Amino acid sequence: MKAGVRHLVADRDGDPRLFRADRIHTAEPAEDSVRRRAGAELAGVWETLRAGAEQRPSAVRLRVRVHRPPAPGAVPVPERGSADRGAPAGRARPGEEPGQWLLAEPAVSEVARARSLLAFGPTVEILDPPEARALLAEVAAEVVERYAVEG
């Protein structure tokens, strides 16, 4: 258990691996008997795998602004630094109310993973790096083209 999440430690192709138990959807018993590698103790393997997962550097840090609309009936929050991030709030664009944007810096393993932010539509805008902005602009243009109404 780590942070309330169960993990499975197992060898895959002869190398120890760490698997989140909640991501295992199916399992079948192996016909071969299970053999522990010589000199391998679960506690030591667990510590090595856990430390490796925690220290794995992210390849790309994104800088994004996230739209936080006020709750119904709430008074709009003036522009200020994000208490969560310690960063100034994103500047409003023409037609947008100030103070509804927060800056965040999520990390992704590669720029292509920034595509997942498209699921949030216009409520998230990548500010940096430029190659992530360009990727999302390209994909968004393809979506617009796909759904263009003829007429």
N, C-alpha and C positions, 0 to 999 in steps of 0.2 A: 504494500500500500504506500502511495505517495500522494499527499494532499487529498486524501479521500478517494483516490482512483486506484483500482486494482491493476496490476501489471503482471505479465507472464514473461519469464526469462526462459529463452529456448535457443538452441542452436539452429542456424539456417545456413546450409551449405558449409558447415564446419565452423562457423563464426557465431559467437554469442550475440543475441539480439534482444531488444526490449520491446514488448508488444503491449499496448493498452488492451486490457481484457474487454472493455466495452466496444471495441472495434472488431472483435472476433465474431463473425456471423455464423460460421459453420466449422465443425471440427470432426475428424474421423480418427478412430484409433489406428495406430500404425501396427503392422504385423511384426515389425522388428522390435526386439526388446530395447528398452531405453538404457543407454549406457552413459554414465557421467564421464566426462573427460578427466583423465588422470590429473590430479592436483587442483581440480576446479572445485571451489567451495561456493555455494550459492551466495553467501553474504559478500564475498569478494567480487564475484562477477556482477552482482547487483550494484555495488558501489561504483565499480568502474563504468558500467553502462549508464547509471543515473548521472554521474558526474559528466560523462561525455555528452549526454542530452542537454544538461543545464549549461554547459560551456560552449555548445555549438554556436559559432558566430553566425549572425544573419548576414547574408550577402548584400542585401539592399535595404536601406532604411528609407521609407517614404515619408514625406511631409504632406499631410492632408488637412483640409478644413472640413469639419463635420457640421452640418446644419442641425441645430437643436431648437425646434420650434417650441414656443412656450405652451404650457398646458392651457386648455380652454379656460378663459377667464383670468389667466395670470397676467400680471403686469410685465411687459417686455423688459428683459434684463439689459442694462446699458453695456456698451462695450467695456470689457475688462479682461484681465488675464484669466486663463483657465485655472481654476483651483486644482484640477486634476493633473495638469501638465506643467503648471508654472510658466506657461507661455502666453503671449498676448492673444486675444481673440482675433480671428480672421476679420479682415476688413469687409464690410458689406459692399456689394456691387450695386450699380444703379438699379433701383426698383426693389432692393432688398432692405429689410430693416436691420439696423446695426445691432450687435450684441447677441445675435442668434447663431454665431459660428464659433466653434472651438478648434484649436489646432491639436493635431495628434501626430504621432510618429510611429506608425506600425512598421514592423519589420517583415520582409518576405525573403524567401530563399533566392529568388531571381525576379527580374523585372516582369517577366511574363505572368507571375502570380498576382500582379496588381490588377489583372483582368477581373478578379473576384469582386473588386470594388464596384464594378458596373452594376452588380445586383442592387446596390443602394441608389441607383439612378442619380438624380441631381442633388441628393442630400450629402454627397461626398465629392470633393474635388481634390485631385492630386495637384499639389503645388510644385513638388520636386520629387525625384529628379526629372529632368526634361524628357528623357527617353520613356519614362512611365506615362507622362502626360501624352506624348506622341502616340504611344501604343493604344491608350484608351480613346484618343481622338480617332484613330484609324478604325478601331473596332466599332465605335459609336457611329461613324460614318457608314460602315457596312450595314449596320442594323437599320439606320435611317433609309438607306437605299433599298434594303430588303422589304421594308414596310411602307415604302412610298406609295401614296394613293395616286393612281392614274386618273387624270380627268381634266 
